Amino acid sequence: QVPLVESGGGLVQPGGSLRLSCAASRSISRLYYMGWYRQAPGKQRELVALILPDGTTQYADSVKGRFTNSRDNTNNTGYLQMNSLKTEDTAVYYCRVFQPTSGVDYWGQGTQVTVSS
C-alpha cells in the first residue's frame, strides 16, 4: 500500500488560487501515472489532470490554461496548482497513483475545494 494524503483544499473566492498537494508515504515509481480527479455533489467523478510516466500532462478542457499538474519524485509528492478558480470548480479533489498494466491503483482520501464569494 502507498497511502496518499491530499492537502491544500479550502474556501477561496472566484478568481483566486489554491495549490493541492498529494504526499505518498513511500517512493512512487516513475512508471506510475499520477492524476487528480474531482467529484461535485450529484455528479460523477471526473478526471481533471494527469501526468504520464514520460512526463507529459493531460487536462480536462474545463481546466486547461488554469490548472497545472506537477510531481516531485524527490519527495514523492504531486501538486495541482489551480488558478483563476470558478464556482464550478467546487468539488472534492482526489489524487490517484496507478499503473494500468500492473493493476496498481491508489487513491487519496480527498480534499474539499469550495469556490464562493
Secondary structure in CASP SS format (residue, H / E / C, confidence):
PFRMAT SS
TARGET T0000
AUTHOR 0000-0000-0000
METHOD secondary structure of the structure
MODEL  1
Q C 1.00
V C 1.00
P C 1.00
L E 1.00
V E 1.00
E E 1.00
S E 1.00
G C 1.00
G C 1.00
G E 1.00
L E 1.00
V E 1.00
Q C 1.00
P C 1.00
G C 1.00
G C 1.00
S C 1.00
L E 1.00
R E 1.00
L E 1.00
S E 1.00
C E 1.00
A E 1.00
A E 1.00
S C 1.00
R C 1.00
S C 1.00
I C 1.00
S C 1.00
R C 1.00
L C 1.00
Y C 1.00
Y E 1.00
M E 1.00
G E 1.00
W E 1.00
Y E 1.00
R E 1.00
Q E 1.00
A C 1.00
P C 1.00
G C 1.00
K C 1.00
Q C 1.00
R C 1.00
E E 1.00
L E 1.00
V E 1.00
A E 1.00
L E 1.00
I E 1.00
L C 1.00
P C 1.00
D C 1.00
G C 1.00
T C 1.00
T E 1.00
Q E 1.00
Y E 1.00
A C 1.00
D C 1.00
S C 1.00
V C 1.00
K C 1.00
G C 1.00
R C 1.00
F E 1.00
T E 1.00
N E 1.00
S E 1.00
R E 1.00
D E 1.00
N C 1.00
T C 1.00
N C 1.00
N C 1.00
T E 1.00
G E 1.00
Y E 1.00
L E 1.00
Q E 1.00
M E 1.00
N C 1.00
S C 1.00
L C 1.00
K C 1.00
T H 1.00
E H 1.00
D H 1.00
T C 1.00
A E 1.00
V E 1.00
Y E 1.00
Y E 1.00
C E 1.00
R E 1.00
V E 1.00
F E 1.00
Q E 1.00
P C 1.00
T C 1.00
S C 1.00
G C 1.00
V E 1.00
D E 1.00
Y E 1.00
W E 1.00
G E 1.00
Q C 1.00
G C 1.00
T E 1.00
Q E 1.00
V E 1.00
T E 1.00
V E 1.00
S C 1.00
S C 1.00
END
